[in-house]
Amino acid sequence: MDTHFWRKLAAVGLACSILFTFITAAPQAAFAAAPLGQTIWLRAMSSGKYVSADANRGANSPLVADRDAANGWEQFQVVDAGNGYIGLRALATGKFVSADQNFANTPLVADRNTISGWEQFQWVDVTAGQVQLRSIGNNNFVSSDLNLGTHAPLVANRPTASGWETFNWGVVGVNPTPNPTTPPGTTPDFGPNVLMFDPSMSTASIQTQINNVYAIQQNSQFGSARYTLMFKPGTYNGLNIPVGFYTQLLGVGASPDSVNINGSVYSNAYLGNDNATCNFWRGAEGLAITPSNGTMQWAVSQAVPFRRMHIRGNMKLNQNNGWSSGGWMADVLVDGNVNSGTQQQWISRNTQWGSWTGSNWNMVFVGVTNPPAGSWPNPPYTKVAQTPIVREKPFVTVDAAGNWGVRVPSLRTNSTGITWAGGSTPGTTIAMSQFFIAKPSDSAATINAQLAAGKHLLFTPGIYALNDTIRVNNPNTVVLGLGFATLRPTTGLAAMTVADVDGVTIAGLLFDAGLINSPVLLEVGPNGSNASHADNPIVLHDVIFRVGGAAAGKASTSFRINSHDTIVDHTWVWRADHGDGVAWNSNTGANGVIVNGNNVTIYGLFVEHYQQYQVLWQGNGGRVYFYQSEIPYDPPTQDSWRSAAGVNGWASYKVADNVTSHEAWGLGIYSVFTNPNIWLTRAIEAPNNPNVRFHNMISVAIGANGGISNVINNTGGSTQPNVTYTPKVTNYPN
């Protein structure tokens, strides 16, 4: 159902507590040959930022990992300190780094003229390009502790080392930012937050890196780090892979069966009481998993792409029958049973399994082989036999000769089941040399210049602060994000716009509103777009939106679609209900999604908590397969939240009065009002027209305050508090 469900559970008397489990990994043996005499940079795995000894902060200011690029302040010479130890001399000042025990928490400062005990460190090799530093003065590891804040000092105070105590490193002048063109047969530089694994690597080495990432990401709901764990083709035995926030597992073979993991891959509930309703922003794609105990646990909620996967066993979509709230799978084969358990809603598209069990409020199956028996309203199953039109999400791939590219699947119509049953997915491969591989330090101007020159665009993991709009103007351009790459506008502009041209694909991006209000975060086609794209549609996959939560943010509309024939394949559009900068007058957003184009098709539409219409549909011929929405928690009073005289609130799903054709299947709309006596007159509002049709709708009042008076227009009747009565409507009009 939604995000912040622990509040909802509290509203019905089920208190939740957050679990904090910190996983550590034992340090490896000291690197026998630290890069003595070399000038290096260090980049914290915890934040993805470079370590700086910025003298502008003061002569005795501590080192901080807060820089996007490695310039003078971010460069250090590795000096032989004797007895197998090293010293670090800040290049800009000529001073040595010290872990001075006279200061609380032992911050690192670059202010010493010579090397003594406090200035000596042990260089501990984790794997190629990663290091941990142990202070000889107090025998503790250096940490970039995110709990201390974004600009907090590096401290040598950890007795064991894990993710926050691990740093990427490279030699200045030897490991420069690469040319954006990747020649054939060359491994691309996807940046330090794409950890690339090969079957020739030891299990222990791979496991250590996985543990380090999870230690950072397990509890990092609104953190800044982003990761992709990339597995090259082959077989991996004995791995234990927990998937935390902003972590993407990615196999890069021609099919999921090219990358075999024999072990455990799982998502554990983030909140207490096995509650997974805040398990957002994580995913898995392109892998074959043989679960070590026969069942893969995937306890998740919104914004969790699960694509091109082969589960050689069973799946369960919850943890110990604790709550979970809305997920997605597409192009997936599960050999055994999928047990949805407590999942409140779910959409499966073009998927196949041995069997499916479980239901709650709204389960939708589109183009699924062997869908479960039964139909709405009991069990609440919506089944659509064929997927009318879709192109699967592009994916990174590498062949046996080491040639890297991005596979763009072919457009399919009236399809059922997976694309890769015969081996590789039908489509075309674009060589990686045709992509500009963007890093978080790249400016909007740099990225736009590459797009204008005809490049495709791949965003590596990280947060991109944009002072201008990314403009995708060329037809058939592929824009692909890895590891929940996040675009955040800083000047009140749109983060991205797409021209009204054929065949553009936007996939795998998180759009995060900035402090200055943006009129829109992502706009597909300019206002007034009128070109037909029926033969080569614009397609968007796994585009995620957020207004507030990680930081204060504002956007009038998050996602606007003006181009005809656009396809959206999974989106979560979220005005935050918890986190930083969250209040009725702080993280403002009127509408989540506005559709002006004709013949727009959306699979998996999740939109929540906006202050007016969650969805406003103004184009003809629209189709929606699965809709999940919570209306805003926080209207201050009923009088301040009315869309018209005598109409309480704003309908969650609004089809404009002038629309003459529209159809939607499987819709769930929920209220969780935090203030008393707040009501919504109708969850869905649409013209009374025989060609505007809705199938299988439910409304739910989760808390004790207020509720929803009707499901659609004046039909369906009222909810009762605390989920005691959930009105359902099968067809409208009848």
Buried (B, 14 or more C-beta within 10 A) or exposed (E): BBBBBBBBBEBBEBEBEEBEEEBBBEBBEBBEEBBEEBBBBBBBBBBBBBBBBBBEBEEEBBBBBBBBBBBEBBBBBBBEBEEEBBBBBBBBBEBBBBBBBEBEBBBBBBBBEEBEBBBBBBBBBBBEBBBBBBBBBBEBBBBBBBEBEEEBBBBBBBEEBBBBBBBBBBEBEEBEBEEBBBEEEBEBBBBBBBBBBEBEBEBEBBBBBBBBBBBBBBBBBBBBBBBBBBBBBBEBEEBBBBBBBBBBBBBBBBBBBBBBBBBBBBBBBBBBBBBBBBBBBBBBBBBBBBBBEEBBBBBBBBBBBBBBBBBBBBBBBBBEEBBBBBBBBBBBBBBBBBBBBBBBBBBBBBBBBEEBEBBBBBBBBBBBBEBBEEBBBEBBBBBBEBBBBBBBBBBBBBBEEEBBBBBBBEBBEEBBBBBBEEEBBBBEBBBBBBBBBBBBBBBBEBBBEBBEEEBBBBBBBBBBBBEBBBBBBBBEBBBBBBBBBBBBBBBEBBBBBBBBBBBBBBBBBBBBBBBEBBEBBBBBBEEEBEBEBEEBBBBBBBBBBBBBBBBBBBBBBBBBBBBBBBBBBBBBBBBBBBBBBBEBEBBBBBBBBBBBBBBBBBBBBBBBBBBBBBBBBBBBBBBBBBBBBBBBBBBEEBEEBBBEEEEBBBBBBBBBEEBEBBBBBBBBBBBBBBBEEBBBBBBBBBBEBEEBBBBBBBBBBBBBBBBBBBBBBEBBBBBEBBBEBBBBBEEBBE
